[in-house]
Amino acid sequence: MKYAKLFLVTILVILLAAQCAPAAATPAPEATGSELPLFYGAYATPIEEPWDGVIHAALQKAAADGKIRYEFTDDIGYAGDMERVLREIAENQKPAAILGDAFGNEEAVRRVAVEYPEIAFAFGSGLGPAEPNMAVFDNWIHEPGYLSGMIAGGVTKSGVIGVVGGYPVPEVNRIVNAFIDGAKAVNPEAKVIVTFINSWFDPAAAKEAALAQVDAGADVLFAERFGVIDAAKEKGLLAFGNMSDQNSLAPETVITGPVWNMTPTIEYLIAQVNAGTFTGMDLKDFSMVSKGGAFLADFHGMDAKIPAEVLAKVKETEQQIKDGLFRVDIKEEPPVSD
């Protein structure tokens, strides 16, 4: 009987201890893909067009790194569909952020942004930001554009350089003008022919314009628009890409070119959205050399075609830009052909 009582007391002590013990911490559930913020791309052109392609690539990278979910619609155009598409995205997908290009669709984008203040809108634009949720950005790649021009001035043998651009708007003009200034810095006697095709994406027209420049004596081409590299490849000439590293389009043709890196901008936007602190602002600085938003594309061995003294000067100037010791002028007036 004594042992039976002792056994019961022991059991009661164990039960009381278990009740008083702190509960084990429940592990926090791992974040799933559906809990990541949805960033949606709304592009006026096909994503093959380098401008929108750069935004697309940066968002793809963020998604691959597990920071966001990403969906997109491209080739929306300029005929009035942007406003409808944006409303459908906002209503049906309910994204945390919508990104794209507002050039040619400024009023449509801004009307929809006002209607959905809970969504972060960040669009390439030639206008200013608007509170509370319309941020703007642009490709500020005039600095590597200048460096590309220096190289063009150093490698041309005919002394004639061709440039094919989209529209003579400030966003394009500053890249082309910087390219021309760079070429003239190395080769003051160089002649630069500039042609605008009045389209953001018309590869056939861009190629035709480039071939006309070749007929006029150009032996180096700057492909501000998609399609020019095909002409250079066909004629066995050197070319400069634009927006992204385009060497893979023609490895024996594309020597380098100004690159726009949207990742610093996207990283900033993700942080703002996650913190609930997003606000309409100009994101310009994130697309500059100083923050890694612009740089000269890899040479992929094509630097062997650049005279040693020119390449040395380009590298010296590039470092001075990074150090804040050399300023590439921002000239947004329409460039003039020689």
Secondary structure, DSSP 8 states (H G I E B T S, - for coil): -HHHHHHHHHHHHHHHHHHHS-----------GGGS-EEEEE-SS-TTSHHHHHHHHHHHHHHHTTS-EEEEE----SSSHHHHHHHHIIIII--SEEEEE-TT-HHHHHHHHHH-TTSEEEEE-SS--BTTTEEEE----HHHHHHHHHHHHHH-SSSEEEEEES--SHHHHHHHHHHHHHHHHH-TT-EEEEEE-S-SS-HHHHHHHHHHHHHTT--EEEESSTTHHHHHHHHT-EEE--BS--GGG-TTTEEE-EEE--HHHHHHHHHHHHHT-----B-GGGGSGGGTSEEE---TTGGGGS-HHHHHHHHHHHHHHHTT--------S-----
